[in-house]
Amino acid sequence: MKSDTSTAATDVAANDVMASLAGVTRRFGPVTAVDDVTLEVPPGSIIGLIGPSGGGKTTLLRILSGLDQPSSGTARCLGKPTSKLKHADRARLAMLAQAPAVMDEFSIHEQLRFQARLRGADADVAVFNCLERVGLLDARDTRLSDASGGMRRRTGLAAALVGDPDLVFCDEPTAGLDPIARDHIWNWFRSRRSKGRTMVVTTQHIDEASRCDRVIVLREGRAVADAEPSTLAREAGLDEELIVSIDSDERARAMALIGPDVGVATITSDGFVVATTNASVTAGAVAGLLAAADIEVIEMDTRVPDLDAVFRSLVESSDP
């Protein structure tokens, strides 16, 4: 077992990829759930999968983790084909499904101890840390048959992360949790990433996608975008805006200066707005032009499209 684990670790280090798909398609009879998807998951990252219900997120997660096999294409995990993952490899992986696999006859504490032992972790330390992270320390003796849906969800997440596995796949890990609990969970995710751990997470919360290192937008099984959250707006073709406030008597002169060099500006009640692909660069150019013409800037601000608007644009503009 020790030899297999070290070999897998060496393979991952050599390829600098924790998991990957190359031209993967998954069909269920006449239904294509995943359609020709290629992606790589680098170590020490959080990759977000977002998209409408039925877009292929869960199927993609199952293929990446080796729980399902593609109809065509290649899926690799920890440096080897997912069909050849061994027990030692599985000990380095974890999967949180939408419906966590917990045993009703166990208490929350017993469920985590059971999972920690399967992973070969120090059960006492690992269980305490995970219970504290998900806010269930005081409820550790609660029988899972008596636990609320949110408690079961948090127990499933803690069970997936107990023992600090290298690579974790989470299908909507914060579904049904309140905003405070969600923030605590994402703080945990980020602390794991800082230690070099890797996660692939599906989510319906657009604000959570913005916390990922990279976001893959899925529609009808196809990846319609794959980029850092900050650059998704450019892929969606949405402009940023530079908002400038100046004296009303100077607007006509400012428009004449800006138009030829910067682009079309829209006049507002207290100045003008310039649509641009890079508002911070445009701000420098506009400030220079106005200063050279001795036009005083009262206020200047930038506005970028929020991820909600970007997501809608990417999904709605992609071919069905």
Disulfide bonds with the S-S distance in Angstrom:
none
